[in-house]
Amino acid sequence: MLLLFAEGCRQPGAVKDTMSNGEKHFYFRLRLSQSQYLRYYQGQASSIQVTTECGKKLRFPASRLRPFLTKNGIEGRFVLTIGQDNRFVNMQQL
């Protein structure tokens, strides 16, 4: 498993994890090189674990990051949304 960690809630501009319409929104930062993400394609990593800006740990399938992969890897700030049933709704790069 590939483990990644983001900065904590004390960071300037950090947004607390929120809830609206029964959906939960989790904010995190991610920096992953192309060679690190290649581990997913090689079968060495199937999931990603991140720490939200407020310190919660989330684990999700590495395939959810595929739309954000560039020739330089994956880097940026993201929001992951889950529904009332704790199932994935969507992920957006902010």
Residue pairs with C-beta under 8 A, 6 or more apart in sequence:
1 45
1 46
1 47
1 49
2 36
2 39
2 40
2 44
2 45
2 47
2 48
2 49
2 62
3 48
3 49
4 30
4 32
4 48
4 49
4 50
5 50
5 51
6 28
6 29
6 30
6 50
6 51
6 52
6 53
7 14
7 29
7 53
8 14
8 51
8 53
8 54
8 55
9 16
9 53
9 54
9 55
11 53
14 27
14 53
14 54
15 27
15 53
16 53
16 54
17 24
17 25
17 26
17 27
17 52
17 53
17 54
17 56
18 24
18 25
19 25
22 83
22 84
23 81
23 82
23 83
23 84
23 89
24 81
24 82
25 79
25 80
25 81
26 52
26 56
26 58
26 79
26 80
26 81
26 82
27 52
27 53
27 54
27 77
27 78
27 79
27 94
28 50
28 51
28 52
28 53
28 58
28 77
28 78
28 80
29 53
29 76
29 77
29 78
30 50
30 65
30 74
30 75
30 76
30 77
30 78
31 73
31 74
31 75
32 65
32 73
32 74
32 75
33 72
33 73
34 69
34 70
34 71
34 72
34 73
35 73
36 73
37 62
37 65
37 69
37 73
37 74
39 45
40 46
40 62
40 63
45 62
46 61
46 62
47 59
47 60
47 61
47 62
48 59
48 60
48 61
48 62
48 64
48 65
49 57
49 58
49 59
50 57
50 58
51 57
51 58
52 58
58 80
60 80
60 88
64 80
64 88
64 91
65 74
65 91
68 74
68 76
68 78
68 93
76 93
76 94
77 93
77 94
78 91
78 92
78 93
78 94
79 91
79 92
79 94
80 88
80 90
80 91
81 88
81 89
81 90
81 91
81 92
82 88
82 89
83 89
